[in-house]
Amino acid sequence: MNTENTKTLEELLKNYNPAPQEYDPEIDGGDEYLIRDQHLEEKERLKDVITKLKEKNRGDRKVRR
């Protein structure tokens, strides 16, 4: 192993403290899951709208797969 990398790693970890840190929702983005849920709900709503429009445009024609 290269001694330069070891010294650098030791210097980096010199002040390391493994104690748990406090969770702050404002800093850590505690409400991001709400934004994701809103996007998923909007996506489902838009999928329903598109499906209805396609069915309306299709009329009596059958869909070939």
C-alpha positions as CSV (number, residue, x, y, z in Angstrom):
1,M,0.0,0.0,0.0
2,N,1.2,3.5,-0.7
3,T,2.3,5.4,2.4
4,E,1.0,8.7,1.0
5,N,-2.6,7.4,0.8
6,T,-2.4,6.0,4.3
7,K,-1.2,9.3,5.7
8,T,-3.9,11.1,3.9
9,L,-6.5,8.7,5.1
10,E,-5.3,9.0,8.7
11,E,-5.4,12.8,8.4
12,L,-8.9,12.7,7.1
13,L,-10.2,10.4,9.8
14,K,-8.3,12.2,12.6
15,N,-11.4,14.2,13.6
16,Y,-14.0,11.5,12.8
17,N,-16.6,11.1,15.5
18,P,-18.9,8.0,15.0
19,A,-21.6,9.4,17.4
20,P,-25.0,9.7,15.8
21,Q,-25.9,13.2,14.6
22,E,-29.3,14.9,15.1
23,Y,-31.9,14.7,12.4
24,D,-33.2,18.1,11.2
25,P,-36.0,17.8,8.6
26,E,-35.4,21.3,7.3
27,I,-31.8,20.5,6.5
28,D,-32.2,16.9,5.6
29,G,-35.2,17.3,3.3
30,G,-37.8,15.6,5.5
31,D,-40.7,16.6,3.3
32,E,-39.3,15.2,0.0
33,Y,-41.4,12.1,0.2
34,L,-44.5,14.4,0.1
35,I,-43.3,15.9,-3.2
36,R,-42.8,12.4,-4.6
37,D,-46.3,11.3,-3.5
38,Q,-47.8,14.4,-5.2
39,H,-46.0,13.6,-8.4
40,L,-47.1,9.9,-8.3
41,E,-50.7,11.0,-7.7
42,E,-50.6,13.5,-10.6
43,K,-49.1,10.8,-12.8
44,E,-51.9,8.4,-12.0
45,R,-54.5,11.1,-12.7
46,L,-53.0,12.0,-16.0
47,K,-52.8,8.3,-17.0
48,D,-56.5,8.0,-16.4
49,V,-57.2,11.2,-18.4
50,I,-55.1,9.9,-21.4
51,T,-56.8,6.5,-21.2
52,K,-60.3,8.0,-21.4
53,L,-59.3,10.3,-24.3
54,K,-57.8,7.3,-26.2
55,E,-61.0,5.3,-25.6
56,K,-63.1,8.2,-26.8
57,N,-61.0,8.7,-29.9
58,R,-61.1,4.9,-30.6
59,G,-64.8,4.8,-30.7
60,D,-66.1,1.4,-31.9
61,R,-62.9,0.3,-33.6
62,K,-61.1,-2.7,-32.1
63,V,-57.5,-2.5,-31.0
64,R,-55.1,-4.9,-32.7
65,R,-52.2,-6.2,-30.7
